Amino acid sequence: MIDTTSIESLAGSLPIAPPEVEWALSFKMRLAEAISPATASLAQRGYLGCLPIAHNVADEFVLRLLPNQALADSTVAIAWWSDVEGLTIAPALGQFVAGRAAERLTMVRKGQKLGLGTPDIDLDTDVEQQLAQLAAELGDTGSIRAVLTAEQSLDATDESVPLGHLWGVIDPENPLCAALVAAWSFEGRELGTWLSDAFQRMPEIDIARRLYIAYHTTYKTGQDVTEVAWQLIEGDQVFDVSILATSTLPRVGSWRAGAQVKAVKWLQSQSIREIQVPASLWQAAQAFAADPLSYDGSQHLAAAKEMAAHHPTEAYTQAANAACFYARATERTPKEAIVFAHQLALENDWQDLQTVLGWAREEMGF
């Protein structure tokens, strides 16, 4: 059973996946001795506070570590190698196997729906049992079996079943799972219908915020999105950022058309009486929106440093954003952002972040 008492205990207790599971879901669990170097590699590429637990060639499956959050409650995401951008697949470590299964099975269904001839994933009884065992070792209490049962009972010809419905059975009460269903399933009018019913139940979920901004600005519904736009500017800009209202996930690299840019443009078009974020952060957001591909994150890092004394958690978020922007634009190590984020973790006693950022600095020698 996985031990989430500390980063070190988790690294030392990660189970090994049987070859049949690795083949079926295209990942290998990280060996304990490989985690520190992989953490450094992630930071070098612009992913701060990410603990690698598995990988598929160069893409990493990571726990997103945040200040004051329990390790076991960290969301699971794919950190893509090709672009500095991640994709959330599960709400917590215990649902990693179920989230990866949902993502793979959904991609198969999407490919078949588009007529791409995507082959089915062979999940015989033995593989299903091995999946359940691996999931249980990671703390799963039934989500993988729920996903497999839902997949087996699906009528492939039933168009009423949302494409991303498997995330909904991972944890039906979790708003992040509901937002993932929407992001993988709905566009256009269907997305608008979903938002009108669901958004008020999950306004704190970043994916839902991105869907909300993308829909109402793309289709010019007349909805006032000012409050949500400010919230988006304050939030993470590394994961799930290529969400659009005109197509479903997965998408990577759609930064010019993403919700962050649309949020800034909306606010610029309004008669703003009071800026709801620090002025330096508002300036940074506008700099990013002006040229998302070449913006180097320097203004976000400056804003983070201004915020550090009184708002350290928010400062960490912007430091992580700055690292991503810098690595993406320059293809160089975001050393200054890594050092600053590590200092924040030390000053605020964020143990897990201290560990992974310390590993990164030690591995890279600064």
Secondary structure, DSSP 8 states (H G I E B T S, - for coil): ----SSHHHHHHH-----HHHHHHHT-EE--HHHHHHHHHHHHHTT-TTEEEEEEETTEEEEEE--TT--GGG--EEEE-SSSS-EEEEESSGGGHHHHHHHHHHHHHHHHHHTT---------HHHHHHHHHHHHHTT-SSHHHHHHHHHHT--TT-TTS-TTTHHHHH-TT-HHHHHHHHHHH--HHHHHHHHHHHGGG-TT-HHHHHHHHHHHHHTT-----HHHHHHHHHS--SBSTT--SSS-S---S--TTSHHHHHHHHHHHS--SS-SS-HHHHHHHHHHHH-TTT--SHHHHHHHHHHTTT-HHHHHHHHHHHHHHHHHHH-S--HHHHHHHHHHHHHTT-HHHHHHHHHHHHHHT-
